[in-house]
């Protein structure tokens, strides 16, 4: 685990030290993956647990990239995927002495005059930064997200190690071709380092969700924000696990799930924009069972034809129309896809779309088998191997992560809703041209800079 002393190692020495730690972790993964494939057995569950601890302590994008890979069937060995899927915002925080030095860098030597109070202890710590509660000189309650030091260097170091892991795994688990996935992760992770971009995403989501009373998006305080410091309105709420510990009623569980569904999918089907990181540290629950949406680093903007492809795939699965399904995958950016591989992908798609198909109230998963999703993923992976493999498109990555991540939250909530009705309400008046116009207006109003990949 990192200590305050570790975190104070900046510049070249800090990067070398980090690379050494990351390289040791990555080398261990590579050795065990290769050894297992060659028949040399090891206790992967123990190694995977060690891996999770090591990545959590590194505080960086290597952890975030591994989390996303863990949602794609067959992209990582099962034991590693299971452990990496559990990584959450629990990295150790910076000490107060170091926080003060970081705040001087961001707001100047007199930064404390701009606050009546500023908590010495972090309220939350994540992979790229930590959050402090404060009161501004004007008396406004705010949350200040301060980025850890040298994260640009950390990102590039971690991404180099991440490419090594993916390259080695690719040699022995070749059914999922990861090159487009890695490019997508690289660009989204680099975007997350820019808190001015995140502030624009926050303004964007406030605009897109302004007519959804179940969802609150805090307003950024631009005068107290920089590329490495994001200050925003403080919003009161409790973490979802604390809510679950109180054993809420079915009605309360359903209210939370409805707010989550609208928060994530209203922007998708009306504006072509997705929040790609739905883990439980990125939102809190309001006293009225609505939702506070808090983190806007992993935002993806899609061309309208991609959103149409999502809807077309739903219709294709509903109508058993293989030609429409194949065209939908092409609209998603899958290239060189055979009909046989598309049929295998349909099994994964039916798992994801399943709750949306039934026009009735139901749980997100009605099968009591805890291994149900894993068994489907294994069948899909074996099918992809048999049919020559697949290269997931860049656009697919965060859509898949959001669907799996939200599904796991809905499972934990034990929410029982008419998911079909919620979905149909969102897509009832879908029009590509209208979506494109709404997207352009919203992006301009929120002053969102172009994505790094130009899409």
Secondary structure, DSSP 8 states (H G I E B T S, - for coil): ---HHHHT--HHHHHHHHHHHHHHHHHHHHHHHHHHHTT----HHHHHHHHHHHHHHHTSHHHHHHHHHTTSTTSS-HHHHHHHTT--SB-----HHHHHHHHHHHH-TTGGGGEEEE-SS-SEE-SSEEEEEEEETT--EEEEEEE-TTHHHHHHHHHHHHHHHHHHHHHHSTTEE-HHHHHHHHHHHHHHT-HHHHHHHHHHHHHHTTT-TTEEE--B-GGG--SSEEEEE----B-HHHHHHT---HHHHHHHHHHHHHHHHHHHHHHSEEE----GGGEEE-TTS-EEE---SSEEE--HHHHHHHHHHHHHHHHT-HHHHHHHHHHHT--S--HHHHHHHHHHHHHHHHHHH-SS-EES-----TTHHHHHHHHHHHHHHHTT-EE--HHHHHHHHHHHHHHHHHHHHT-EE-HHHHHHHHHTT--HHHHHHHHHHHHHHHT----TT--
